[in-house]
């Protein structure tokens, strides 16, 4: 039930879920806690946010 999110260099939260034909972006604010998710990666430093079943950010790790 964890959702992994990333914050890009502009401070935007990013997320992605597997879909037909590859990964599709999701809105982290509306993603369901049980949805499989992955971090959107790029050239910018990202911070990883782990969201637990209650929808709150439980821990954060600087990348």
C-alpha positions as CSV (number, residue, x, y, z in Angstrom):
1,X,0.0,0.0,0.0
2,X,2.9,2.4,-0.5
3,X,3.0,5.1,-3.2
4,X,6.4,6.4,-4.1
5,X,6.6,10.0,-5.4
6,X,9.4,12.3,-6.6
7,X,9.8,16.0,-6.4
8,X,11.6,17.4,-9.5
9,X,14.0,20.4,-9.6
10,X,11.1,22.8,-9.9
11,X,9.4,21.5,-6.8
12,X,6.7,19.7,-8.6
13,X,5.5,16.3,-7.3
14,X,5.7,13.6,-9.9
15,X,4.4,10.0,-10.0
16,X,3.8,7.2,-12.5
17,X,2.0,4.0,-12.8
18,X,2.4,1.1,-15.2
19,X,-0.1,1.2,-18.1
20,X,-0.7,-0.1,-21.6
21,X,2.4,0.8,-23.7
22,X,4.5,1.9,-20.8
23,X,4.4,4.2,-17.8
24,X,1.8,6.9,-17.5
25,X,2.0,9.9,-15.2
26,X,-0.4,10.3,-12.3
27,X,-1.4,13.1,-10.0
28,X,0.2,12.3,-6.7
29,X,-2.7,14.1,-4.9
30,X,-5.3,11.7,-6.3
31,X,-3.3,8.5,-6.6
32,X,-4.8,5.6,-4.7
33,X,-2.6,4.2,-1.9
34,X,-2.8,0.7,-3.4
35,X,-1.8,1.7,-6.9
36,X,1.6,0.5,-8.1
37,X,3.8,3.5,-8.5
38,X,7.3,4.4,-9.5
39,X,9.5,7.5,-9.3
40,X,9.7,9.7,-12.3
41,X,13.5,10.2,-12.9
42,X,15.3,12.9,-14.7
43,X,18.5,15.0,-14.7
44,X,17.3,16.9,-11.6
45,X,17.9,15.9,-8.0
46,X,14.7,14.3,-6.6
47,X,13.4,13.7,-3.2
48,X,11.5,10.5,-2.6
49,X,8.3,10.6,-0.6
50,X,6.7,7.4,0.7
51,X,3.0,7.7,1.2
52,X,1.3,5.2,3.4
53,X,-2.3,3.8,3.4
54,X,-3.7,6.8,5.3
55,X,-2.5,9.1,2.5
56,X,0.0,11.0,4.6
57,X,3.7,11.3,3.8
58,X,5.4,9.0,6.3
59,X,9.1,9.4,5.4
60,X,11.2,11.4,3.0
61,X,14.6,10.6,1.6
62,X,16.8,13.1,-0.3
63,X,18.3,11.6,-3.4
